[in-house]
Amino acid sequence: MKREKKISSILWNVALPGFAQVLQKRYIVGFTFIFMEILINVFSGFNAAIRYSFLGEINKAIEVTNYQFLMFYPCLYMFALWDAYYEVDKGETPYIFLPFVFGAYFITVGLIYAEHIKVFGVVLGPVWLPMLSLLPGLLVGFLIRSIIIKITLNE
């Protein structure tokens, strides 16, 4: 049952940061995340960037994006995911914050280079490159977590 709650918390926050916290009856935290997400989303032009990216109009997505605001989004998003997960986990999983932290780092770096890196000759822009950057971020986070756990078990 606890595993289902962890997955549910993550998936609700994937839909919108703060949803899981509201479902956990942590209303102040949940509505704060929702407010911050909407604020960043509106001022960064992220919805328009998502729309243009899905339509394959990457240059328009780049044009409408305010990177100064959007740079806050990866950390808010990943912190909200971690917070919802941690509330269910209650700290039982050691160093579980590491995949979330490294996911946020890698997404941010992907956002920084979104206009410059080409994959198979195509610029992926402010939506696709950061999303693709999440996977290596999670892998690095889980790898570092497993190394730390092995080191601490050997002591």
C-alpha positions as CSV (number, residue, x, y, z in Angstrom):
1,M,0.0,0.0,0.0
2,K,2.8,2.4,0.8
3,R,4.5,1.8,-2.6
4,E,1.2,2.7,-4.3
5,K,1.0,5.9,-2.2
6,K,4.6,6.8,-3.2
7,I,3.8,6.3,-6.9
8,S,0.5,8.2,-6.6
9,S,2.3,11.1,-4.9
10,I,4.9,11.3,-7.7
11,L,2.3,11.0,-10.5
12,W,-0.1,13.6,-9.1
13,N,2.8,16.1,-8.8
14,V,3.9,15.3,-12.3
15,A,0.5,16.5,-13.4
16,L,0.9,19.7,-11.3
17,P,3.3,20.4,-8.5
18,G,1.3,20.7,-5.3
19,F,-1.5,18.3,-6.1
20,A,0.0,15.5,-4.0
21,Q,0.5,17.8,-1.1
22,V,-3.2,18.9,-1.3
23,L,-4.2,15.2,-1.4
24,Q,-2.0,14.6,1.7
25,K,-4.0,17.4,3.4
26,R,-0.9,19.7,3.6
27,Y,-2.9,22.5,2.1
28,I,-0.4,25.4,2.8
29,V,2.5,23.6,1.2
30,G,0.3,22.3,-1.7
31,F,-1.2,25.6,-2.6
32,T,2.2,27.3,-2.3
33,F,3.6,24.9,-4.8
34,I,0.6,25.4,-7.1
35,F,0.8,29.2,-6.8
36,M,4.6,29.1,-7.5
37,E,4.1,26.8,-10.5
38,I,1.5,29.0,-12.0
39,L,3.5,32.1,-11.4
40,I,6.7,30.7,-13.0
41,N,4.6,29.2,-15.8
42,V,2.9,32.4,-16.7
43,F,5.9,34.7,-16.5
44,S,8.2,32.3,-18.3
45,G,5.8,31.7,-21.2
46,F,6.2,27.9,-20.6
47,N,2.7,26.9,-21.7
48,A,3.3,28.6,-25.1
49,A,6.7,26.9,-25.3
50,I,5.2,23.5,-24.6
51,R,2.5,24.1,-27.2
52,Y,5.0,25.2,-29.9
53,S,7.4,22.3,-29.0
54,F,4.6,19.8,-29.5
55,L,3.8,21.3,-32.8
56,G,7.4,21.1,-33.8
57,E,7.9,24.8,-34.0
58,I,11.0,24.9,-31.8
59,N,12.2,28.4,-32.9
60,K,8.8,29.9,-31.8
61,A,9.2,28.0,-28.5
62,I,12.6,29.5,-28.0
63,E,11.3,33.0,-28.8
64,V,8.4,32.9,-26.3
65,T,10.4,31.5,-23.5
66,N,11.6,33.8,-20.7
67,Y,14.6,31.9,-19.4
68,Q,15.1,34.1,-16.4
69,F,11.8,32.7,-15.0
70,L,11.9,29.3,-16.4
71,M,15.3,28.6,-14.7
72,F,13.4,28.3,-11.4
73,Y,11.0,25.6,-12.7
74,P,13.2,22.5,-12.6
75,C,14.1,23.0,-8.9
76,L,10.5,23.8,-7.9
77,Y,9.2,20.8,-9.9
78,M,11.7,18.3,-8.6
79,F,11.5,19.6,-5.0
80,A,7.7,19.3,-5.1
81,L,8.1,15.7,-6.4
82,W,10.6,14.9,-3.6
83,D,8.5,16.5,-0.9
84,A,5.4,14.5,-1.8
85,Y,7.4,11.3,-2.0
86,Y,9.2,12.0,1.3
87,E,6.0,12.7,3.1
88,V,4.8,9.1,2.3
89,D,8.3,7.5,2.7
90,K,8.9,9.3,6.1
91,G,12.6,9.1,5.6
92,E,12.8,5.3,5.4
93,T,14.7,5.2,2.1
94,P,18.2,6.5,2.7
95,Y,19.5,9.2,0.4
96,I,16.4,9.1,-1.8
97,F,16.8,12.9,-2.3
98,L,19.8,12.4,-4.6
99,P,17.9,11.3,-7.8
100,F,15.6,14.3,-7.4
101,V,18.4,16.7,-6.8
102,F,20.5,15.5,-9.7
103,G,17.4,15.4,-11.9
104,A,16.9,19.1,-11.1
105,Y,20.5,19.8,-11.9
106,F,20.5,18.1,-15.2
107,I,17.2,19.6,-16.3
108,T,18.5,23.0,-15.5
109,V,21.7,22.4,-17.5
110,G,19.5,21.1,-20.3
111,L,17.5,24.3,-20.2
112,I,20.7,26.4,-20.2
113,Y,21.9,24.7,-23.4
114,A,18.4,24.3,-25.0
115,E,19.1,26.7,-27.8
116,H,22.6,25.4,-28.6
117,I,22.7,21.6,-28.4
118,K,21.6,19.7,-31.5
119,V,20.5,16.1,-31.4
120,F,20.8,14.5,-34.8
121,G,21.1,18.0,-36.3
122,V,18.0,19.3,-34.6
123,V,17.7,21.9,-31.8
124,L,15.3,20.5,-29.2
125,G,14.6,23.7,-27.5
126,P,13.4,24.7,-24.0
127,V,11.0,21.7,-23.5
128,W,12.5,18.6,-25.1
129,L,16.2,18.9,-24.2
130,P,15.4,19.6,-20.5
131,M,13.0,16.6,-20.5
132,L,15.6,14.4,-22.0
133,S,18.1,15.6,-19.5
134,L,16.1,14.2,-16.6
135,L,16.9,10.6,-17.4
136,P,20.7,11.0,-17.1
137,G,20.1,13.1,-14.0
138,L,18.1,10.4,-12.3
139,L,20.7,7.7,-13.3
140,V,23.5,9.8,-11.9
141,G,21.5,10.4,-8.7
142,F,20.7,6.7,-8.2
143,L,24.3,5.8,-9.0
144,I,25.7,8.2,-6.4
145,R,23.1,7.0,-3.9
146,S,24.1,3.4,-4.4
147,I,27.8,4.2,-4.0
148,I,27.1,6.1,-0.8
149,I,25.0,3.3,0.6
150,K,27.7,0.7,-0.2
151,I,30.3,2.9,1.4
152,T,28.3,3.4,4.6
153,L,27.4,-0.3,4.8
154,N,31.1,-1.2,4.7
155,E,32.0,1.1,7.6
